[in-house]
Amino acid sequence: MALELAVIEEKLTGKFGEKVGDFILIKDIFSFEVVSDEANNIIRYLKEDPQLRFNFLTDVCGIHYPDNDKERQFAVVYHMHNWIDNVRIRIKTYLNGDNPETDSVTNLFLSANWQERETYDFYGIIFKGHPQLKRILNMDEMESFPMRKEYPLEDAGRTDKDDRFFGRTTDNAYTVKNKD
C-alpha cells in the first residue's frame, strides 16, 4: 500500500503537535514547516518510523528573507525521499536573523556534512553539532556570506558597461526599426 500524504500529516501532527504545520502540496512535493528546535527530532522520526521510511536526504539548503521579521529572516530547507513508496517531502524551518542556527542532521545522514557546510559557507547558518563546520567552497579568510541579500546586485560605480546593451534603458535610439 502506497504512503498517503494524509498519513504523513496525521503521524507528524499526532507526535509533534503544533511544532509542525502549514502542510501543502507544491508541484508534487509535500511541504510543511517545523519549529527549528525540533527539526532534528522530526527528521529522525521521518527516517526511522517503519511506515514513513524517508531514508534519503536529497538536499539541505538555505534561504535569506531580509524583509521578513527577525524571527523568520533565514530558512533551512530539507528535501527527503522515501524510495520504497516514491514519495518526496520538503521540510522548512525558519531561523532568527541575528543568530541563524539549528541542529545538524549529520548524526542522521552523512550526506548532510557537505550540504550543511555549503549552507554555512554561503549563508552563515550555524549547524550546531556539525563535526567540521567550516567553509567548503569560498576562501577561509572570507568574512561575508555571499548569498545573503545584504549587498546590491551590481556595483553602481561601474563605468565599463553600458545599460543600453542589457535592456535597461528607455532610450529608443537603439531599437530595431520594422523593415518593410
One Martini backbone bead per residue (centre of mass of N, CA, C, O) as a GRO file, in nm:
protein
  180
    1MET     BB    1   0.095   0.037   0.024
    2ALA     BB    2   0.077   0.354  -0.021
    3LEU     BB    3   0.186   0.660   0.077
    4GLU     BB    4   0.004   0.895   0.233
    5LEU     BB    5  -0.020   1.228   0.305
    6ALA     BB    6  -0.219   1.204   0.544
    7VAL     BB    7  -0.036   1.019   0.712
    8ILE     BB    8   0.196   1.209   0.754
    9GLU     BB    9   0.039   1.434   0.893
   10GLU     BB   10  -0.086   1.265   1.122
   11LYS     BB   11   0.180   1.163   1.250
   12LEU     BB   12   0.312   1.439   1.304
   13THR     BB   13   0.080   1.573   1.472
   14GLY     BB   14   0.062   1.343   1.683
   15LYS     BB   15   0.367   1.382   1.787
   16PHE     BB   16   0.422   1.728   1.747
   17GLY     BB   17   0.196   1.908   1.673
   18GLU     BB   18   0.273   2.255   1.656
   19LYS     BB   19   0.571   2.190   1.530
   20VAL     BB   20   0.379   2.141   1.288
   21GLY     BB   21   0.297   2.284   0.951
   22ASP     BB   22   0.179   2.395   0.660
   23PHE     BB   23   0.041   2.198   0.469
   24ILE     BB   24   0.157   2.125   0.126
   25LEU     BB   25   0.114   2.095  -0.227
   26ILE     BB   26   0.412   2.128  -0.438
   27LYS     BB   27   0.486   1.996  -0.716
   28ASP     BB   28   0.467   1.695  -0.581
   29ILE     BB   29   0.549   1.827  -0.294
   30PHE     BB   30   0.549   1.776   0.034
   31SER     BB   31   0.489   2.050   0.256
   32PHE     BB   32   0.655   2.185   0.559
   33GLU     BB   33   0.670   2.310   0.888
   34VAL     BB   34   0.924   2.367   1.145
   35VAL     BB   35   1.066   2.375   1.436
   36SER     BB   36   1.397   2.419   1.486
   37ASP     BB   37   1.429   2.254   1.762
   38GLU     BB   38   1.282   1.986   1.602
   39ALA     BB   39   1.413   1.895   1.333
   40ASN     BB   40   1.580   1.646   1.414
   41ASN     BB   41   1.345   1.478   1.534
   42ILE     BB   42   1.168   1.476   1.279
   43ILE     BB   43   1.372   1.349   1.086
   44ARG     BB   44   1.410   1.093   1.248
   45TYR     BB   45   1.118   0.999   1.232
   46LEU     BB   46   1.099   0.987   0.920
   47LYS     BB   47   1.325   0.768   0.900
   48GLU     BB   48   1.238   0.544   1.144
   49ASP     BB   49   0.966   0.499   1.059
   50PRO     BB   50   0.808   0.213   0.930
   51GLN     BB   51   0.606   0.386   0.739
   52LEU     BB   52   0.769   0.633   0.623
   53ARG     BB   53   1.079   0.599   0.519
   54PHE     BB   54   1.291   0.856   0.506
   55ASN     BB   55   1.610   0.749   0.371
   56PHE     BB   56   1.663   1.031   0.202
   57LEU     BB   57   1.885   1.300   0.163
   58THR     BB   58   1.886   1.528  -0.090
   59ASP     BB   59   1.868   1.821   0.072
   60VAL     BB   60   2.045   2.125   0.179
   61CYS     BB   61   1.925   2.463   0.238
   62GLY     BB   62   1.923   2.814   0.195
   63ILE     BB   63   1.753   3.123   0.309
   64HIS     BB   64   1.697   3.474   0.242
   65TYR     BB   65   1.477   3.713   0.432
   66PRO     BB   66   1.517   4.046   0.481
   67ASP     BB   67   1.191   4.135   0.509
   68ASN     BB   68   1.151   3.984   0.747
   69ASP     BB   69   1.128   3.898   1.036
   70LYS     BB   70   1.371   3.814   1.251
   71GLU     BB   71   1.249   3.514   1.305
   72ARG     BB   72   1.234   3.488   0.949
   73GLN     BB   73   1.515   3.541   0.775
   74PHE     BB   74   1.572   3.235   0.784
   75ALA     BB   75   1.624   2.920   0.602
   76VAL     BB   76   1.576   2.567   0.613
   77VAL     BB   77   1.599   2.308   0.361
   78TYR     BB   78   1.449   1.985   0.331
   79HIS     BB   79   1.504   1.692   0.133
   80MET     BB   80   1.302   1.397   0.101
   81HIS     BB   81   1.310   1.026   0.045
   82ASN     BB   82   1.090   0.762  -0.044
   83TRP     BB   83   1.171   0.481  -0.220
   84ILE     BB   84   0.944   0.274  -0.177
   85ASP     BB   85   0.695   0.501  -0.240
   86ASN     BB   86   0.780   0.757  -0.392
   87VAL     BB   87   0.832   1.006  -0.175
   88ARG     BB   88   0.826   1.359  -0.133
   89ILE     BB   89   0.984   1.611   0.081
   90ARG     BB   90   0.942   1.935   0.249
   91ILE     BB   91   1.146   2.109   0.487
   92LYS     BB   92   1.079   2.400   0.694
   93THR     BB   93   1.296   2.635   0.870
   94TYR     BB   94   1.310   2.902   1.083
   95LEU     BB   95   1.534   3.185   1.148
   96ASN     BB   96   1.719   3.397   1.311
   97GLY     BB   97   1.890   3.683   1.205
   98ASP     BB   98   2.102   3.711   1.450
   99ASN     BB   99   2.086   3.366   1.499
  100PRO     BB  100   2.153   3.134   1.267
  101GLU     BB  101   2.032   2.827   1.410
  102THR     BB  102   2.080   2.465   1.406
  103ASP     BB  103   2.063   2.143   1.394
  104SER     BB  104   2.226   1.883   1.302
  105VAL     BB  105   2.203   1.586   1.058
  106THR     BB  106   2.470   1.406   1.069
  107ASN     BB  107   2.353   1.182   1.267
  108LEU     BB  108   2.161   1.072   1.016
  109PHE     BB  109   2.333   1.208   0.765
  110LEU     BB  110   2.627   1.218   0.596
  111SER     BB  111   2.544   1.412   0.355
  112ALA     BB  112   2.511   1.675   0.538
  113ASN     BB  113   2.793   1.778   0.563
  114TRP     BB  114   2.824   1.932   0.293
  115GLN     BB  115   2.550   2.086   0.291
  116GLU     BB  116   2.601   2.249   0.554
  117ARG     BB  117   2.863   2.383   0.469
  118GLU     BB  118   2.745   2.535   0.229
  119THR     BB  119   2.533   2.694   0.388
  120TYR     BB  120   2.734   2.835   0.567
  121ASP     BB  121   2.917   2.965   0.346
  122PHE     BB  122   2.665   3.141   0.213
  123TYR     BB  123   2.479   3.220   0.501
  124GLY     BB  124   2.575   3.157   0.812
  125ILE     BB  125   2.464   2.891   0.909
  126ILE     BB  126   2.432   2.719   1.206
  127PHE     BB  127   2.536   2.377   1.290
  128LYS     BB  128   2.478   2.212   1.553
  129GLY     BB  129   2.715   1.943   1.576
  130HIS     BB  130   2.908   1.974   1.367
  131PRO     BB  131   3.219   1.830   1.290
  132GLN     BB  132   3.305   2.063   1.035
  133LEU     BB  133   3.237   2.388   1.043
  134LYS     BB  134   3.333   2.504   0.729
  135ARG     BB  135   3.454   2.607   0.465
  136ILE     BB  136   3.423   2.478   0.108
  137LEU     BB  137   3.434   2.715  -0.139
  138ASN     BB  138   3.544   2.940   0.010
  139MET     BB  139   3.743   3.136   0.159
  140ASP     BB  140   3.854   3.145   0.481
  141GLU     BB  141   3.890   3.474   0.492
  142MET     BB  142   3.607   3.517   0.465
  143GLU     BB  143   3.346   3.737   0.615
  144SER     BB  144   3.125   3.675   0.424
  145PHE     BB  145   2.792   3.595   0.278
  146PRO     BB  146   2.705   3.580  -0.058
  147MET     BB  147   2.376   3.496  -0.032
  148ARG     BB  148   2.316   3.739   0.099
  149LYS     BB  149   2.082   4.022   0.098
  150GLU     BB  150   2.310   4.287   0.165
  151TYR     BB  151   2.370   4.353  -0.136
  152PRO     BB  152   2.414   4.474  -0.421
  153LEU     BB  153   2.407   4.341  -0.738
  154GLU     BB  154   2.554   4.611  -0.821
  155ASP     BB  155   2.789   4.836  -0.921
  156ALA     BB  156   2.729   5.177  -0.945
  157GLY     BB  157   3.043   5.257  -1.038
  158ARG     BB  158   3.035   5.145  -1.306
  159THR     BB  159   3.199   5.208  -1.648
  160ASP     BB  160   3.216   4.921  -1.834
  161LYS     BB  161   2.904   4.970  -1.892
  162ASP     BB  162   2.598   4.951  -2.092
  163ASP     BB  163   2.262   4.947  -2.036
  164ARG     BB  164   2.157   4.920  -2.331
  165PHE     BB  165   2.282   4.613  -2.359
  166PHE     BB  166   2.065   4.513  -2.107
  167GLY     BB  167   1.768   4.647  -2.127
  168ARG     BB  168   1.812   4.940  -1.935
  169THR     BB  169   1.623   5.137  -2.127
  170THR     BB  170   1.429   5.418  -2.274
  171ASP     BB  171   1.599   5.442  -2.510
  172ASN     BB  172   1.526   5.431  -2.874
  173ALA     BB  173   1.800   5.438  -3.044
  174TYR     BB  174   1.835   5.093  -3.036
  175THR     BB  175   1.602   5.020  -3.201
  176VAL     BB  176   1.437   4.826  -3.418
  177LYS     BB  177   1.323   4.862  -3.724
  178ASN     BB  178   1.091   4.815  -3.939
  179LYS     BB  179   1.073   4.611  -4.219
  180ASP     BB  180   0.928   4.647  -4.550
   0.00000   0.00000   0.00000
